[in-house]
Amino acid sequence: MKIIPEREPDIKCGILSIWVLHLQFPEATDYWDGGWLDVVAHCSDHGASVTVSGSILHIGEIRTWMDELLKMDDTLQGTASLPTIEPNLAVSLECNERGQITGKCQITPDNLRQIHEFIFDIDQSYIKGIVSQCRTVLRTYERCDYQEKK
């Protein structure tokens, strides 16, 4: 397991912090292999603390989450999920009619033997900050030569 970096997280969503360390395969030129990120994710609340690390996030997953967050920010309703393929991390935010957001983070370093789920609340005013952080990660790691065509 990697130690939590001694810097601010690249993405902060309530009690969840994500640090992007580097691309798993920086020499890869295709979208799939070239988009895997080596990360450390940490979620902590009320006496429980779980950290996972590895190449468990893809740049496309962050883009999808950012797009859903932008829709949520515009409409103040709906759900924005970080759609991870790897089973170590899953994040979902749901906005109610008053603009309050309930978040759910499922995080585990060992998906065959452990289940950890954190429920937390954030205000709608945090969405723009999360979007901005996602954009910074995308600008840093998403290369023009393999961006997925929409």
N, C-alpha and C positions, 0 to 999 in steps of 0.2 A: 504494500500500500504506500502511496506517496504521501508525503507530509503536506499539510496545507501551506500554500505559499505565503510568504510574509509580505504581501501587498494586497491592495484592495481587489476584490473579485471583479472579473470582467463582466459578469452578469449577477445582479442581486435581485432576488424576488422574494420579498418577505424574509422568512427564516432560511431560505435556500441561497447558497453562494456557489457560483461556478467560476473556476479559473481555467482559461484556455492556455495550455502550455505550448503547443505547437501542432502542426499537421502531422499525422501519423506517417504519411508517405509524401514528403515534400517534393520528391522528384516525379511523382505521378502526374500525368497530363490529362487523364480522363476525369469526368465528374465523379464517378463512384469512388475509385481508389484515392483520388486527389482531394476528397472532401472530408475524410475522417479526421476528427480532432482528438488529440490527447488532452484530457481534462482532469481536473480534480473537482468534485462536487461535494458539498458539505451541507447538511441540514441538522439543525439543532434547536431544541425547544424543551423547556420544563424537565430537565434532567436526562434527556435522551440526545445522543449525538451520533450521527452516522456519516461516514466519509467513504466515497467511492472514487476510483481513479482508473484511468486507462482510455483507450480509444473507443469511447462509448457514445459519442455524439457526432453526427454528421452535419456539415455546414447547411445542407438542405433542410434539416430538421429545425435549425435555428431560423432559417428564412421563413418556413411555414409558420412557426410560432409567432414571429414578428408580424407577419401578414394578418394572422388571427387577432393579435393584440391591437393592431391598427383598426380593424373592424370593430372590436369591442370598444375602443376609445371613441370611435365615431358614433356608435349607436347606444352605448352604455347598456348593452345587453349581450347575452350569449356566452360562449365558452371559448377559451383560447388554450390549446393544449400543445405541449412540446411533444411531437409525435416520434418518440424514440424507437428504433428497431431493437437496440440492445436492451435487455431486461433490467439493467442496473439502475435506471433512472426514468421516472415518468413524472410529468408536471401537468396539472390542469387547473385553470382558473375559471371560475364561473361568476358572472356579474348578475346581481339581482336588480330589481326595478328601482332601487334607491341608489344605485351606483356603488354599492358595497361588493367587494369581491372576496369569495371564499376560494382559497387555494388548497390543493392537495398535492403532496409530494410523496411519491413512492420511491424509495432509495434503498439499495442493498448491495453490499460487496459480494454476496454469495446468494444468488437467486434460487439455488436448489435447497438451501437450508434456512434462509432467513426471509422475513417479510417485515418491512418498516414503513409505516405510513404516518405522515405528519399532516395535520389540518391546521390552516392558519388563515387569518383575515388580513386583507390590505384594502386601502382606499383606492378609488379610481384614479386619483391624482398620481399614483405611482406608475401607471401604465406608460406614460411618455418617457420616463426614465429607463424603464426596462426596454422599450423600443429603441431608444438611443444607444443603450449598451449593446443590443443585438446588432444594430447598424455598424457599430464600431468593430465588432467581431467579424461581421461580413466583409467590411472594407479591408480588414487585416488579412483574412484567410481565404476569401472567395476570389479565385483567379478568373479573369475574363475568358481564358482559353478553355475552361471546362464548365462554365456556368450552365446549368440546366436550362434548356429552352422552355419557355412557358407558352 
